[in-house]
């Protein structure tokens, strides 16, 4: 009996969708004047909250710059300028 319950729980756990952390790289195509709003990076639109962390250690986050978008549970947590453009999508 315990084995059946264990297997059923495993099947349910494996079939339940889980939102994973995600990193996305792309060129900044457009952005709002401030932090919050719609950013278009690498052809993908992101609705960015006001509490997002902007990391500009490798240059300002402006149109044409390669950026990494850190997403946690579907929410943009950080946008970071990148020095290496090789990971960016145009």
Phi and psi in radians as a Rosetta constraint file:
Dihedral C 1 N 2 CA 2 C 2 CIRCULARHARMONIC -1.112 0.35
Dihedral N 2 CA 2 C 2 N 3 CIRCULARHARMONIC -0.635 0.35
Dihedral C 2 N 3 CA 3 C 3 CIRCULARHARMONIC -1.117 0.35
Dihedral N 3 CA 3 C 3 N 4 CIRCULARHARMONIC -0.747 0.35
Dihedral C 3 N 4 CA 4 C 4 CIRCULARHARMONIC -1.089 0.35
Dihedral N 4 CA 4 C 4 N 5 CIRCULARHARMONIC -0.811 0.35
Dihedral C 4 N 5 CA 5 C 5 CIRCULARHARMONIC -1.087 0.35
Dihedral N 5 CA 5 C 5 N 6 CIRCULARHARMONIC -0.730 0.35
Dihedral C 5 N 6 CA 6 C 6 CIRCULARHARMONIC -1.077 0.35
Dihedral N 6 CA 6 C 6 N 7 CIRCULARHARMONIC -0.752 0.35
Dihedral C 6 N 7 CA 7 C 7 CIRCULARHARMONIC -1.155 0.35
Dihedral N 7 CA 7 C 7 N 8 CIRCULARHARMONIC -0.712 0.35
Dihedral C 7 N 8 CA 8 C 8 CIRCULARHARMONIC -1.113 0.35
Dihedral N 8 CA 8 C 8 N 9 CIRCULARHARMONIC -0.740 0.35
Dihedral C 8 N 9 CA 9 C 9 CIRCULARHARMONIC -1.121 0.35
Dihedral N 9 CA 9 C 9 N 10 CIRCULARHARMONIC -0.665 0.35
Dihedral C 9 N 10 CA 10 C 10 CIRCULARHARMONIC -1.142 0.35
Dihedral N 10 CA 10 C 10 N 11 CIRCULARHARMONIC -0.759 0.35
Dihedral C 10 N 11 CA 11 C 11 CIRCULARHARMONIC -1.091 0.35
Dihedral N 11 CA 11 C 11 N 12 CIRCULARHARMONIC -0.768 0.35
Dihedral C 11 N 12 CA 12 C 12 CIRCULARHARMONIC -1.114 0.35
Dihedral N 12 CA 12 C 12 N 13 CIRCULARHARMONIC -0.774 0.35
Dihedral C 12 N 13 CA 13 C 13 CIRCULARHARMONIC -1.100 0.35
Dihedral N 13 CA 13 C 13 N 14 CIRCULARHARMONIC -0.695 0.35
Dihedral C 13 N 14 CA 14 C 14 CIRCULARHARMONIC -1.316 0.35
Dihedral N 14 CA 14 C 14 N 15 CIRCULARHARMONIC -0.422 0.35
Dihedral C 14 N 15 CA 15 C 15 CIRCULARHARMONIC -1.621 0.35
Dihedral N 15 CA 15 C 15 N 16 CIRCULARHARMONIC -0.119 0.35
Dihedral C 15 N 16 CA 16 C 16 CIRCULARHARMONIC -1.416 0.35
Dihedral N 16 CA 16 C 16 N 17 CIRCULARHARMONIC 2.168 0.35
Dihedral C 16 N 17 CA 17 C 17 CIRCULARHARMONIC -1.177 0.35
Dihedral N 17 CA 17 C 17 N 18 CIRCULARHARMONIC 2.407 0.35
Dihedral C 17 N 18 CA 18 C 18 CIRCULARHARMONIC -2.180 0.35
Dihedral N 18 CA 18 C 18 N 19 CIRCULARHARMONIC 2.282 0.35
Dihedral C 18 N 19 CA 19 C 19 CIRCULARHARMONIC -1.433 0.35
Dihedral N 19 CA 19 C 19 N 20 CIRCULARHARMONIC 2.007 0.35
Dihedral C 19 N 20 CA 20 C 20 CIRCULARHARMONIC -1.648 0.35
Dihedral N 20 CA 20 C 20 N 21 CIRCULARHARMONIC 2.863 0.35
Dihedral C 20 N 21 CA 21 C 21 CIRCULARHARMONIC -1.153 0.35
Dihedral N 21 CA 21 C 21 N 22 CIRCULARHARMONIC 2.613 0.35
Dihedral C 21 N 22 CA 22 C 22 CIRCULARHARMONIC -2.512 0.35
Dihedral N 22 CA 22 C 22 N 23 CIRCULARHARMONIC 2.520 0.35
Dihedral C 22 N 23 CA 23 C 23 CIRCULARHARMONIC -2.106 0.35
Dihedral N 23 CA 23 C 23 N 24 CIRCULARHARMONIC 2.335 0.35
Dihedral C 23 N 24 CA 24 C 24 CIRCULARHARMONIC -2.256 0.35
Dihedral N 24 CA 24 C 24 N 25 CIRCULARHARMONIC 2.378 0.35
Dihedral C 24 N 25 CA 25 C 25 CIRCULARHARMONIC -2.031 0.35
Dihedral N 25 CA 25 C 25 N 26 CIRCULARHARMONIC 2.457 0.35
Dihedral C 25 N 26 CA 26 C 26 CIRCULARHARMONIC -3.090 0.35
Dihedral N 26 CA 26 C 26 N 27 CIRCULARHARMONIC 2.941 0.35
Dihedral C 26 N 27 CA 27 C 27 CIRCULARHARMONIC -1.412 0.35
Dihedral N 27 CA 27 C 27 N 28 CIRCULARHARMONIC 2.422 0.35
Dihedral C 27 N 28 CA 28 C 28 CIRCULARHARMONIC -1.256 0.35
Dihedral N 28 CA 28 C 28 N 29 CIRCULARHARMONIC 2.118 0.35
Dihedral C 28 N 29 CA 29 C 29 CIRCULARHARMONIC -1.739 0.35
Dihedral N 29 CA 29 C 29 N 30 CIRCULARHARMONIC -0.615 0.35
Dihedral C 29 N 30 CA 30 C 30 CIRCULARHARMONIC -2.782 0.35
Dihedral N 30 CA 30 C 30 N 31 CIRCULARHARMONIC 2.748 0.35
Dihedral C 30 N 31 CA 31 C 31 CIRCULARHARMONIC -2.740 0.35
Dihedral N 31 CA 31 C 31 N 32 CIRCULARHARMONIC 2.752 0.35
Dihedral C 31 N 32 CA 32 C 32 CIRCULARHARMONIC -1.295 0.35
Dihedral N 32 CA 32 C 32 N 33 CIRCULARHARMONIC 2.946 0.35
Dihedral C 32 N 33 CA 33 C 33 CIRCULARHARMONIC -1.123 0.35
Dihedral N 33 CA 33 C 33 N 34 CIRCULARHARMONIC -0.614 0.35
Dihedral C 33 N 34 CA 34 C 34 CIRCULARHARMONIC -1.840 0.35
Dihedral N 34 CA 34 C 34 N 35 CIRCULARHARMONIC -2.724 0.35
Dihedral C 34 N 35 CA 35 C 35 CIRCULARHARMONIC -1.351 0.35
Dihedral N 35 CA 35 C 35 N 36 CIRCULARHARMONIC -0.889 0.35
Dihedral C 35 N 36 CA 36 C 36 CIRCULARHARMONIC -1.364 0.35
Dihedral N 36 CA 36 C 36 N 37 CIRCULARHARMONIC 2.534 0.35
Dihedral C 36 N 37 CA 37 C 37 CIRCULARHARMONIC 2.311 0.35
Dihedral N 37 CA 37 C 37 N 38 CIRCULARHARMONIC -2.864 0.35
Dihedral C 37 N 38 CA 38 C 38 CIRCULARHARMONIC -1.615 0.35
Dihedral N 38 CA 38 C 38 N 39 CIRCULARHARMONIC 2.133 0.35
Dihedral C 38 N 39 CA 39 C 39 CIRCULARHARMONIC -1.862 0.35
Dihedral N 39 CA 39 C 39 N 40 CIRCULARHARMONIC 2.428 0.35
Dihedral C 39 N 40 CA 40 C 40 CIRCULARHARMONIC -1.978 0.35
Dihedral N 40 CA 40 C 40 N 41 CIRCULARHARMONIC 2.030 0.35
Dihedral C 40 N 41 CA 41 C 41 CIRCULARHARMONIC -2.300 0.35
Dihedral N 41 CA 41 C 41 N 42 CIRCULARHARMONIC 2.145 0.35
Dihedral C 41 N 42 CA 42 C 42 CIRCULARHARMONIC 1.006 0.35
Dihedral N 42 CA 42 C 42 N 43 CIRCULARHARMONIC 0.612 0.35
Dihedral C 42 N 43 CA 43 C 43 CIRCULARHARMONIC 1.391 0.35
Dihedral N 43 CA 43 C 43 N 44 CIRCULARHARMONIC 0.082 0.35
Dihedral C 43 N 44 CA 44 C 44 CIRCULARHARMONIC -2.045 0.35
Dihedral N 44 CA 44 C 44 N 45 CIRCULARHARMONIC 2.348 0.35
Dihedral C 44 N 45 CA 45 C 45 CIRCULARHARMONIC -1.577 0.35
Dihedral N 45 CA 45 C 45 N 46 CIRCULARHARMONIC 2.378 0.35
Dihedral C 45 N 46 CA 46 C 46 CIRCULARHARMONIC -2.187 0.35
Dihedral N 46 CA 46 C 46 N 47 CIRCULARHARMONIC 2.230 0.35
Dihedral C 46 N 47 CA 47 C 47 CIRCULARHARMONIC -1.527 0.35
Dihedral N 47 CA 47 C 47 N 48 CIRCULARHARMONIC 1.893 0.35
Dihedral C 47 N 48 CA 48 C 48 CIRCULARHARMONIC -1.780 0.35
Dihedral N 48 CA 48 C 48 N 49 CIRCULARHARMONIC 2.235 0.35
Dihedral C 48 N 49 CA 49 C 49 CIRCULARHARMONIC -1.349 0.35
Dihedral N 49 CA 49 C 49 N 50 CIRCULARHARMONIC 2.841 0.35
Dihedral C 49 N 50 CA 50 C 50 CIRCULARHARMONIC -1.139 0.35
Dihedral N 50 CA 50 C 50 N 51 CIRCULARHARMONIC -0.426 0.35
Dihedral C 50 N 51 CA 51 C 51 CIRCULARHARMONIC -1.568 0.35
Dihedral N 51 CA 51 C 51 N 52 CIRCULARHARMONIC 0.225 0.35
Dihedral C 51 N 52 CA 52 C 52 CIRCULARHARMONIC -1.133 0.35
Dihedral N 52 CA 52 C 52 N 53 CIRCULARHARMONIC 2.554 0.35
Dihedral C 52 N 53 CA 53 C 53 CIRCULARHARMONIC -1.579 0.35
Dihedral N 53 CA 53 C 53 N 54 CIRCULARHARMONIC 2.216 0.35
Dihedral C 53 N 54 CA 54 C 54 CIRCULARHARMONIC -1.839 0.35
Dihedral N 54 CA 54 C 54 N 55 CIRCULARHARMONIC 2.069 0.35
Dihedral C 54 N 55 CA 55 C 55 CIRCULARHARMONIC -1.880 0.35
Dihedral N 55 CA 55 C 55 N 56 CIRCULARHARMONIC 1.889 0.35
Dihedral C 55 N 56 CA 56 C 56 CIRCULARHARMONIC -1.944 0.35
Dihedral N 56 CA 56 C 56 N 57 CIRCULARHARMONIC 0.565 0.35
Dihedral C 56 N 57 CA 57 C 57 CIRCULARHARMONIC -1.071 0.35
Dihedral N 57 CA 57 C 57 N 58 CIRCULARHARMONIC -0.509 0.35
Dihedral C 57 N 58 CA 58 C 58 CIRCULARHARMONIC -1.862 0.35
Dihedral N 58 CA 58 C 58 N 59 CIRCULARHARMONIC 0.434 0.35
Dihedral C 58 N 59 CA 59 C 59 CIRCULARHARMONIC 2.109 0.35
Dihedral N 59 CA 59 C 59 N 60 CIRCULARHARMONIC 2.880 0.35
Dihedral C 59 N 60 CA 60 C 60 CIRCULARHARMONIC -1.198 0.35
Dihedral N 60 CA 60 C 60 N 61 CIRCULARHARMONIC 2.563 0.35
Dihedral C 60 N 61 CA 61 C 61 CIRCULARHARMONIC -1.472 0.35
Dihedral N 61 CA 61 C 61 N 62 CIRCULARHARMONIC 1.531 0.35
Dihedral C 61 N 62 CA 62 C 62 CIRCULARHARMONIC -2.248 0.35
Dihedral N 62 CA 62 C 62 N 63 CIRCULARHARMONIC 2.926 0.35
Dihedral C 62 N 63 CA 63 C 63 CIRCULARHARMONIC -0.964 0.35
Dihedral N 63 CA 63 C 63 N 64 CIRCULARHARMONIC 2.319 0.35
Dihedral C 63 N 64 CA 64 C 64 CIRCULARHARMONIC 1.674 0.35
Dihedral N 64 CA 64 C 64 N 65 CIRCULARHARMONIC -0.097 0.35
Dihedral C 64 N 65 CA 65 C 65 CIRCULARHARMONIC -1.652 0.35
Dihedral N 65 CA 65 C 65 N 66 CIRCULARHARMONIC 2.485 0.35
Dihedral C 65 N 66 CA 66 C 66 CIRCULARHARMONIC -1.279 0.35
Dihedral N 66 CA 66 C 66 N 67 CIRCULARHARMONIC 2.338 0.35
Dihedral C 66 N 67 CA 67 C 67 CIRCULARHARMONIC -2.408 0.35
Dihedral N 67 CA 67 C 67 N 68 CIRCULARHARMONIC 2.677 0.35
Dihedral C 67 N 68 CA 68 C 68 CIRCULARHARMONIC -1.923 0.35
Dihedral N 68 CA 68 C 68 N 69 CIRCULARHARMONIC 2.279 0.35
Dihedral C 68 N 69 CA 69 C 69 CIRCULARHARMONIC -1.880 0.35
Dihedral N 69 CA 69 C 69 N 70 CIRCULARHARMONIC 2.115 0.35
Dihedral C 69 N 70 CA 70 C 70 CIRCULARHARMONIC -1.696 0.35
Dihedral N 70 CA 70 C 70 N 71 CIRCULARHARMONIC 2.138 0.35
Dihedral C 70 N 71 CA 71 C 71 CIRCULARHARMONIC -2.070 0.35
Dihedral N 71 CA 71 C 71 N 72 CIRCULARHARMONIC 2.306 0.35
Dihedral C 71 N 72 CA 72 C 72 CIRCULARHARMONIC -2.259 0.35
Dihedral N 72 CA 72 C 72 N 73 CIRCULARHARMONIC 2.089 0.35
Dihedral C 72 N 73 CA 73 C 73 CIRCULARHARMONIC 0.908 0.35
Dihedral N 73 CA 73 C 73 N 74 CIRCULARHARMONIC 0.703 0.35
Dihedral C 73 N 74 CA 74 C 74 CIRCULARHARMONIC 1.423 0.35
Dihedral N 74 CA 74 C 74 N 75 CIRCULARHARMONIC 0.041 0.35
Dihedral C 74 N 75 CA 75 C 75 CIRCULARHARMONIC -1.974 0.35
Dihedral N 75 CA 75 C 75 N 76 CIRCULARHARMONIC 2.310 0.35
Dihedral C 75 N 76 CA 76 C 76 CIRCULARHARMONIC -1.221 0.35
Dihedral N 76 CA 76 C 76 N 77 CIRCULARHARMONIC 2.096 0.35
Dihedral C 76 N 77 CA 77 C 77 CIRCULARHARMONIC -1.704 0.35
Dihedral N 77 CA 77 C 77 N 78 CIRCULARHARMONIC -0.626 0.35
Dihedral C 77 N 78 CA 78 C 78 CIRCULARHARMONIC -2.688 0.35
Dihedral N 78 CA 78 C 78 N 79 CIRCULARHARMONIC 2.539 0.35
Dihedral C 78 N 79 CA 79 C 79 CIRCULARHARMONIC -2.171 0.35
Dihedral N 79 CA 79 C 79 N 80 CIRCULARHARMONIC 2.214 0.35
Dihedral C 79 N 80 CA 80 C 80 CIRCULARHARMONIC -2.223 0.35
Dihedral N 80 CA 80 C 80 N 81 CIRCULARHARMONIC 2.319 0.35
Dihedral C 80 N 81 CA 81 C 81 CIRCULARHARMONIC -1.247 0.35
Dihedral N 81 CA 81 C 81 N 82 CIRCULARHARMONIC 2.528 0.35
Dihedral C 81 N 82 CA 82 C 82 CIRCULARHARMONIC -2.094 0.35
Dihedral N 82 CA 82 C 82 N 83 CIRCULARHARMONIC 2.491 0.35
Dihedral C 82 N 83 CA 83 C 83 CIRCULARHARMONIC -1.389 0.35
Dihedral N 83 CA 83 C 83 N 84 CIRCULARHARMONIC -0.645 0.35
Dihedral C 83 N 84 CA 84 C 84 CIRCULARHARMONIC -1.617 0.35
Dihedral N 84 CA 84 C 84 N 85 CIRCULARHARMONIC 2.010 0.35
Dihedral C 84 N 85 CA 85 C 85 CIRCULARHARMONIC -1.440 0.35
Dihedral N 85 CA 85 C 85 N 86 CIRCULARHARMONIC -0.099 0.35
Dihedral C 85 N 86 CA 86 C 86 CIRCULARHARMONIC -1.122 0.35
Dihedral N 86 CA 86 C 86 N 87 CIRCULARHARMONIC -0.414 0.35
Dihedral C 86 N 87 CA 87 C 87 CIRCULARHARMONIC -1.587 0.35
Dihedral N 87 CA 87 C 87 N 88 CIRCULARHARMONIC -0.078 0.35
Dihedral C 87 N 88 CA 88 C 88 CIRCULARHARMONIC -1.486 0.35
Dihedral N 88 CA 88 C 88 N 89 CIRCULARHARMONIC 2.500 0.35
Dihedral C 88 N 89 CA 89 C 89 CIRCULARHARMONIC -1.727 0.35
Dihedral N 89 CA 89 C 89 N 90 CIRCULARHARMONIC 2.409 0.35
